Amino acid sequence: MNHAITIELQFFLISILWGAIILLAYDCLRIIRRQISHNSFFLALEDLIFWIVTSLFIFSMIYRENNGVIRGFSVMGMTIGMVLYHYIFSDFLVSFITKIIDTLLRPFRFIIKKIKQLLHFLASIGKRIVNFLLGRLKKYNKSVRIALNSRKQKRNAKRKKRKRKKALKKEKEAASKAGQNIQKKQNGNTKQNSAKIKKRVNLEKL
């Protein structure tokens, strides 16, 4: 067989192998997605990164094996490899490896589930304790406020009583002074009247 044909056939077989390897790598990504849930944004981002990296590997392979010349049979070989791998191995490998991983991770998932349940239980108890303490604290603050307000009211009442007593005392003092002044005036008037009467009597005697 011609040496050039042998090289082309070898490159064609390598292209088929590369097509299968590309889908095998994508199946690994599928297995990871089955184990860890992804949203649509991360799915699109992972696909974009995967195909960028894949195109770089394909270009390096073509550059190394065929001096960077892209030929139709190399693209066809990769397509054949992808199709063969997809219909023969892909679904079986993905489901088989997923089952193995699920079996291996089942004890850990069970432990993690129990730990989550325990943490949730402890969190609920802690929440109840915190709510109870907050309720007691609110009641205590309320009772303290009521006590302070009652003390304040008592102090204000005492101050008002003192003020009233002082006012009454002043009123009594003022009234007593006024009474004393009136009595003094009355005494002065009586003295004057008695003096006048004495004068009249003396005049009448004369």
C-alpha positions in Angstrom: 0.0 0.0 0.0 1.2 3.5 -0.8 2.7 5.3 2.1 0.6 8.5 1.4 -2.6 6.4 1.5 -1.4 4.8 4.8 -0.9 8.3 6.3 -4.3 9.5 5.1 -6.0 6.3 6.4 -4.2 6.8 9.8 -5.4 10.4 9.9 -8.9 9.3 9.1 -8.9 6.7 11.9 -7.5 9.3 14.3 -10.3 11.7 13.3 -12.9 9.0 14.1 -11.2 8.4 17.4 -11.2 12.2 18.1 -14.9 12.4 17.3 -15.6 9.6 19.8 -13.3 11.3 22.5 -15.1 14.6 22.0 -18.5 13.0 22.7 -17.0 11.0 25.6 -15.9 14.3 27.2 -19.3 15.8 26.6 -20.9 12.7 28.3 -18.7 13.3 31.3 -20.2 16.8 31.4 -23.7 15.3 31.1 -22.9 13.0 34.1 -21.8 15.9 36.2 -25.1 17.7 35.2 -27.1 14.8 36.4 -25.3 14.8 39.8 -25.4 18.6 40.2 -28.4 20.6 39.0 -27.6 23.6 36.7 -29.8 26.4 35.5 -30.1 27.4 31.9 -27.4 30.2 32.1 -24.7 27.8 33.4 -25.7 25.1 30.9 -25.2 27.6 28.0 -21.9 28.8 29.6 -20.6 25.2 30.0 -21.5 24.3 26.4 -19.8 27.4 25.1 -16.6 26.7 27.1 -16.7 23.0 26.1 -16.9 23.7 22.4 -14.3 26.4 22.5 -11.8 24.0 24.2 -12.9 21.2 21.8 -12.2 23.4 18.8 -8.7 24.2 20.1 -7.9 20.5 20.6 -9.2 19.7 17.1 -7.1 22.5 15.6 -4.0 21.3 17.5 -4.7 17.7 16.3 -5.1 18.8 12.7 -2.0 21.0 12.9 0.1 18.2 14.3 -1.2 15.4 12.1 -1.9 17.2 8.8 0.1 20.4 9.0 -3.0 22.5 9.8 -4.8 21.5 6.5 -8.5 20.9 7.1 -9.7 18.2 4.7 -13.2 16.9 4.2 -12.4 13.3 5.1 -11.1 14.5 8.6 -14.4 16.3 9.3 -16.3 13.2 8.0 -14.1 11.0 10.2 -14.9 13.0 13.4 -18.6 13.0 12.4 -18.5 9.2 12.0 -16.8 8.8 15.3 -19.4 11.0 17.1 -22.3 9.1 15.4 -20.9 5.7 16.2 -20.1 6.6 19.8 -23.5 8.2 20.3 -25.5 5.3 19.1 -23.3 2.5 20.5 -21.8 3.7 23.8 -23.2 7.1 24.8 -26.5 6.3 26.6 -25.2 3.1 28.1 -22.1 4.7 29.5 -23.9 7.7 30.9 -26.6 5.6 32.6 -24.0 3.0 33.9 -21.6 5.6 35.3 -24.4 7.6 36.8 -25.7 4.5 38.6 -22.2 3.7 39.9 -21.8 7.3 41.2 -25.3 7.3 42.7 -24.5 4.0 44.5 -21.1 5.3 45.8 -22.6 8.6 46.9 -25.8 7.2 48.4 -24.3 6.7 52.0 -22.8 10.2 51.9 -26.1 11.7 50.7 -27.9 9.8 53.4 -25.5 11.2 56.0 -25.8 14.7 54.5 -29.6 14.4 54.6 -29.6 13.4 58.2 -27.2 16.2 59.1 -29.5 18.7 57.3 -32.5 17.4 59.2 -30.6 17.7 62.5 -29.4 21.2 61.6 -33.0 22.1 60.7 -34.3 20.7 63.9 -31.6 22.5 66.0 -32.4 25.7 64.0 -36.1 25.4 64.8 -35.3 24.8 68.5 -32.9 27.8 68.5 -35.5 29.9 66.7 -38.1 29.0 69.4 -35.7 29.7 72.2 -34.7 33.1 70.6 -38.4 34.0 70.1 -39.2 33.0 73.7 -36.3 35.1 75.0 -37.3 38.0 72.9 -40.8 37.8 74.1 -39.7 37.7 77.7 -37.3 40.6 77.1 -40.2 42.6 75.5 -42.4 41.8 78.5 -39.6 42.8 80.9 -39.0 46.0 79.0 -42.7 46.7 79.1 -42.8 46.1 82.9 -39.8 48.3 83.4 -41.3 51.1 81.4 -44.6 50.7 83.3 -42.6 50.8 86.6 -40.6 53.9 85.5 -43.8 55.6 84.4 -45.5 54.8 87.7 -42.5 56.2 89.6 -42.5 59.2 87.4 -46.2 59.7 88.0 -45.7 59.3 91.8 -42.9 61.8 91.7 -45.0 64.3 89.7 -47.9 63.7 92.1 -45.6 64.4 95.1 -44.3 67.5 93.5 -47.8 68.7 92.8 -48.7 68.0 96.5 -45.7 69.9 97.7 -46.6 72.8 95.4 -50.2 72.7 96.6 -49.0 72.7 100.3 -46.7 75.6 99.6 -49.5 77.5 97.9 -51.9 76.7 100.7 -49.3 77.8 103.3 -48.7 81.0 101.5 -52.5 81.6 101.2 -52.8 80.9 105.0 -49.9 83.2 105.8 -51.4 85.9 103.5 -54.8 85.4 105.1 -53.4 85.6 108.6 -51.4 88.7 107.8 -54.5 90.3 106.3 -56.5 89.3 109.4 -53.8 90.8 111.7 -53.9 94.0 109.7 -57.6 94.2 110.0 -57.5 93.5 113.7 -54.8 96.2 114.0 -57.0 98.7 112.1 -60.0 97.7 114.2 -58.0 98.1 117.4 -56.8 101.5 116.2 -60.3 102.5 115.4 -61.6 101.4 118.8 -58.8 103.3 120.5 -59.7 106.4 118.6 -63.4 106.0 119.3 -62.7 105.5 123.0 -60.5 108.5 123.1 -63.2 110.6 121.4 -65.7 109.4 123.8 -63.5 110.3 126.8 -63.0 113.7 125.3 -66.7 114.2 125.0 -67.4 113.0 128.5 -64.7 115.4 129.8 -66.2 118.2 127.9 -69.7 117.5 129.1 -68.4 117.5 132.7 -66.9 120.9 132.2 
